[in-house]
Amino acid sequence: MTNGVGLWIDHKQAVIVSVGERGTTVKKIESGVKRVQYRGAPRPRSPFSAQYAQGDDQLDKQFRVHLNQYYAQVISVLRGAGSILVFGPGEAKSELKQRLALKKVLKRSILVETADKMTERQIVAKVRKYFQEIGS
């Protein structure tokens, strides 16, 4: 069981830093999620071709399915952590915290902070400093 896990996350990737007695390990998980920004296309000229076009609802559903798989991968790595520090830009950190609470993965503390884009070295330094300060 690791003492603590720090996690920088956005919708594209997660950088997971485990801090324990044996040292520090870093793992990256790529989401493979691509949000389609372009919505709407010129109207097709043939009368029935609209039936075969991918609608906005289908694209949103695909996005949610990919995100669910991504979060499941991240949660599987977090199992067994004593405490977790989740940080990063955007909504991914809050979405992950909600999923962790729903699945009751952890019985320990989860701290969520907002952070900008960071290099891997900056992420590792932040996680080490956090767990040194709390004495974990």
N, C-alpha and C positions, 0 to 999 in steps of 0.2 A: 504494500500500500504506500503510495507516494504521500508525502506530507502536504504538498500544495501544487496546484496547477494554475498557471497563468495562460490566458487565451486571448490573443488579438484576433478579432473576427470581423469580416464584412461578407457581403454576398458572393465574393469571388474566391476568397481563400481564408483559411484559419491557420494561425501559427500557434502551436500548443507547446508550452514550456513546462516541463515537470521538474520540480525541485524536491530532492530527497536526500537521504543520507549518502547515497551512492554518487551524488553529483547532479548535474543538470542535463536534461535531454530535450531536444527540440524536434518536433514533428510538424510537417506541413500537410494540409489537406486542401486540395483544389476542388472547388464546387462544380466546375464545368457548366455553371448556369450562365445563360446569356439572355438578358432581358431585351426583347425586341423593341427598339425605340420607334421605328417607323410604323405608324398605324394608318391604315387606309391605303387603298391602291386605286388606280383608275378603274372605272367600271368596265367589265368585260363586254365585248360586243355580241357574243353569242348568248342566246336566251337562257341556257341552263348552266353555264360555266360558273355562276356564282355559288352553286351548290358545292363545288369542289374547292373553293377558296377557304383558307384557314381563317377563322374568325378570331376576334379579340378574345373571346371567352376561352377558346381552345389554347391560344398562346399563353394566357394567364394560368390556365390549368397546368400546362406543361411546365411553366416556371415554378408553380407551387410544388409539383411532383419532384422536380429536380432539387428544390430547396429542402423538401422533406427528407430525401435521401442524403443530402449533404449534412443536415443537422443530425441525422441518425448516426452517420459516421463519426461526427465530432463527439456526440454523447457517448458512443461506445469507448472512445479514448478517455473520457472523463470519469468513467466508472472507477470507483475505488479511491478517488481523490479525497483528501481530508478537508480541504477548503479550495475554493476557486475564485480567481480574479478574472473577470471578463471585461475586456476593454476593446475599443475600436470606434470607427466612425459609423454613422448610419444606424439603421434599425436592427441589424442582425444580432447585436448583443442582447437587446431586449427580447427579441423573438426567441433566442436560445434560452434565456433565463426562464421565460414562460414555459417552454417545453420541458426544461429540467424540473420545474415545479410540478407540472402536470404528470410527468412520468415518475416523480418521487425518486429520482436517481440519487440525490444527495441528502444526507441527514445533517450535513454541516453547512457552513456559511458560503454564500455566493455574493460577491461584491461586484457591482457593475459600474464602470466608469467610462466617460467619453474620452476618446483620444483620436488624434489625427493619424494619418498614414505614418508608419514607422518602419525603420529598417529592422532586420532580424536581430542585430546587435542591441538596438534600442529596446526592443521587446524583451529580450533576455535580461538586460540590465534592470528594466522596470520591474519585472517579475521577481528577480533576486532581491532587489531592494525592498519590495513590498513584503516578502516573506521573512526577511531579516528583521524588519520593523515590528511585525506582529509576533515574532519569536516562534515561527512554525518550523 
